[in-house]
Amino acid sequence: MIEIILFYLVFLGIIYSILKVIKSNENSKTKIIIVFVLSILLVVVLFFSFVNSWKKGGPNREPKELYEDSGRVKIINIYNNTKKLIDVKINFKYTKDEIKKYKIENINLKKDTTFYVNKGNGGNFMLPIPYKNSIIKFPKSFSIQIKDSLGKTIKTYNKEEFFKNIEMSSYNNINDIESKEEGWTLIIN
């Protein structure tokens, strides 16, 4: 903060000096030399200010939303590579003990969703877990049930099976996959 105030004082001092010299009664050669020297001094001050700002990372030019939780949530993407329509039922309900443990507030606790995914398409399920929160985990009762269009169960995933079957994660530990990933992709074959 002191550097910024000092910079502005030096900057205003140089501009004031240039204006004072221009209005003075000195001969024109002296005025040109003094204005030239002060202009060089101004460029040097601006250069060092730029270098100092660069070394500190410069001003924050990215939107504030990228640093704060802007209401985004984690997502499960489900892709259907089968040759038929599938019915996806996701159970994402927290128990009262889990609500106390994770200190969950203002969250949709009864998150049960069913949706259809056509062959060759995908569907998204938005989880009630904030995008940047690595403390809140999946509920113990988490499950994904995949059924065909006739209602026959193709596959059921619990929490452990889900994390073993997701596509490519940069983490090896299941706890890291659960808390650090921003979203997960499950491909149904």
Buried (B, 14 or more C-beta within 10 A) or exposed (E): EEEEEEBEEBBEBBEEBBEEBEEEEEEEEEBEEBBEEBEEBBEEBBEEBEEEBEEEEEEEEEEEEEEEEEEEBBBBBBBBEBEEBBBBBBBBBBEEEBBEEBEBEEBEBEBEEEEEBEEEEBBEBBBBBBBEBEEBBBBEEBBBBBBEEEEEEBBEBBBEEBBEBBEEBEEEEBEEBBBEBEBBBBBBE
